Amino acid sequence: MSNLRRFPALLLILVLLPSGAVATPQTYEADLEMVSRIRDEGFERSELPDTLSYMTDVLGARLTVSPGMRRAQRWAIGEMERIGLTNIEIEPFMDYGIAWSNDYVSLHLLEPDYQPMVGYPLSHTPGTDGALQLDAVVVDSRSLAELERWRGRLAGKAVLWTPPAVIDLDRINRGSPSRTNEELRELAMPAPPATPRTRPEPGPDDLDDGERMAFFKSEGVPVLLESRSGWPGAVRGFGRPGTKVDRWARQESLDSLPIVAITPEHYNRMHRIVSRGIDVRVEVEVRNTIGNEVQQAANVLGEIPGTDLADEVVMLGAHFDTWHASPNASDNTSGVAVMLEAARILTALGAQPRRTIRVALWSGEEQGIFGSRAYVNRHFGDPASGTTPAYEKFSAYFNQDYGPGKYRGIYLQGNEAARPMFEAWIAPFRDLGVTTVSIRGVGSTDHVPFDGAGLPGFQFLQDRAGGTGGHTNMDFYDTLPIDDLKHNAVVMAAFVYHAAMADQRVPRKD
């Protein structure tokens, strides 16, 4: 291929370096012919909308080790086969806990005015004993002394046990504008010192949620109602108190009270009525299925085999698991769809990468990044406890998890040595607004175990996403920017391809 069809990255770097800076002698190139083919396939013949629609509309929510997750993983195996991946497997990584699923929920305000309400149970809680009509009371104090005042008065009551939800109207009004050039320039600079987060210190007799729930259960409370949402119409509900300690155990799940998270408007309405001294009566029915045996959580993996450097690996991935109140289209069904589409683009083009390209759909991310961490420990190890032979053969891992926003660049995760390579690969996408290689790092998702083990692991820098956000009951296909996700799949395919074809592996941190 002639040099006219390739970018000499050194010239690009010289243009971008500040005055007086000296470029390293190492040069990299972007394969413009392949980039053109990737763009054509990804924008003109994209299958991403259909894949994303099937995952959100048909498969739905995928709580780790739930029946829905098992069904979705079987689908993922078939989908990987369809797009031409090989060495496909479901790889168990830990004894996770029991399966749990919500089968039915019905919630109504009966008095002083009728209104159907929207709510979902927290995971790993039991259901109610049929449809219950209950008087509601507010007991949102954490103080043991305050709770003692309610002793003997709560039997048969629905307890509102969280304070009124605070709705962030500014978030709604400002929407999700694209990152400005000024913001991107700022993100390209080192991050300022972080301000430590502080939480109010609990009082000497304050109880945690588990202790409060035990008190309510001992008093004969049949159901707890809560709202921890920050915007209208959204239910945010995760796992019952104690799940991370007892690891989603069956007996602890059966011993829990039913806990139902409710939209802030509906919850706050009841809270205000009760505060007026007016009786509130509700009807609630929840049916949940709690498994009998501990299940193994598993990741789904598939490959595009390499050629002359087949024993070296480039990975791309996203977490497949979700919470349970919606299909969680943005978090992280959108990321999974991008990975599958990026892999499909490369197989559709007949790519023959030098290094093996491995797609990973992780499980257990929402509960603690369990799937990717176990994978890194098993397959690569780390310098502190010992590495495997595959450790030195690993090139890079690329991740998406921060919603469906459009890629505007990539975070180096403090790996300055990777900058020249990434500057070269990003150059063909500057016309699409992909411009920024930021030295900064981000956390809380599946690239972190790679980075923590000293392996190159990266998350793309994305625009803020519109819609309702993840972890809510409102996260559906209709809220996603489909064209932006097509864009992401194209950029992901190109980055992965270049990493798989480069003469050297992606450099590691000093």
C-alpha positions, 0 to 999 in steps of 0.5 A: 500500500502506498504511503499516500494512503497512510497517515505518518503519525509522526507528522501529526504528533509534531503538529499537535505537540506544544512549541518546544516539545520534542517528539519521540523517534517512534512512528505509527501509521493508521491504515486509511484504506481499512479505516475507509472500509470500516466506516463504510461497513459500519455506517452504511450496513450497520446491524447495531440497531437490530442487535440493540433492539433485540437485546432490549425488547426481547431479552430484557433485564439481565441480573447476574445469574438470573434466568434472564441472564442465562437466556441472554448468554445463550443468545450471545453464543448464537450471535457470536457464531452468526457473525463469524467469531470462533473459540466461543465459550461461556466461562464460569468465574465464581460461585456467585449466589442464588438466582433471583427474579421479579415475576410481578409487582402491583402498587396502588395508592388507595386513600385519600385519593386513588392513584396507580404507582410505579415501583420495583422490588430490590433484588434478593428480597422476598415477595409479599403474602399476596395483595396487601392493603396497608396503612402507610407510616413514615419512619425515616430516622436512623436513630435507635432512640427514635425507632424505639418510640415506634416499638409496638406501633408498626405491626401491619404497616407499610413503612416509608423508610427513606427521606423524601427524594430530592429531584434534580430539576437542573439535570432535566432542564440542561439536557445533555449537550455535547462536550465543547472544544473548551471541555475537550481541551481541559480533559486533554490536560492532567486532572486537578487534585481531587477533592475528597468526598465527605459523608456525614458522620453517623450519630452514636446510636444510628443504625445501618439499613440492615439493622433498621430492617431487622427492627422493622421485621421484629415489629411485624412490618410486612413491607418497606417502601423507599425512593432514592431517585433523583429525577421524575419518573425514575425508580432506582433500586438495586440489591437489599441491604447486606447482599455484598456481605452475604453474597446473595445468600438464599436464607438471608434473602428469604429472611429479608423484608419485601422492599419496593423502590418507588418513583420520587413523585409517588413516594414524595406525595405519600410522604407529604400526606402522612406529614399532614396527619392524614391517613394513607392507605396502599395496596401492594403485591410482589412476587419474586422467585428466589433460587435454591442453589448457589449458581456460578456466574460466567463471562461470554467470550469469542474470538477473531483468530490471529495469524502470525502473532496469534498467541498475542491478544487484543481485547474489547468488552462491555459488561453484559449484566444489568439491574432488573427494573428495565432492559438497561439500554444505556447501561450497558446494553449499548456497550455490548451492542457496540462490541458485537457490531465492532466484531461483526464489522471486522468479520464482514470485511474479512479482516485477518488480524495478526493478533487474536481479537477477543470479545468479552461480555462480562458478568457481575460488573454491577455488583463489584466488577467481579467478572473482568477481575476474575478473568484478569486474575485467572488468565494474566495474574499480576506482578505482585502475586505472579503473572502467567505466560499470557501476561507478556503476550497481552496488548490492550483492552478497550471498554465501553460502559459510561452510557451511550454517548458518542466517542470524542477521544480516549483516556490514556489512564495515565499511560503516556507511552501509548499516546503516539500510537493512539494519536495516529489511530484517532487521526482518521476520525477527527472529522467525526469529532474524535479529537482528544487523547487524555492523560486522565483515567476513569474508574468503576468499570471493567478496564480497571482490573486490567489497569490494576494488573499493569496491563493496558486497559482503556475507556473511551472519552464519551459525550454526555448521553441524553435519555434517562440514564442507567439503573432505572425503570426508564432505560429503553431502546427509545432513549438511545442515540443510535447514530452515535452508537454506530459511530462508536462501533466504527471507532472501536473496530478501527482501534482494535484492528490497529492494535491487532495489526501493529508491529508492537504491542500497545506500550505499558506504563513506566 
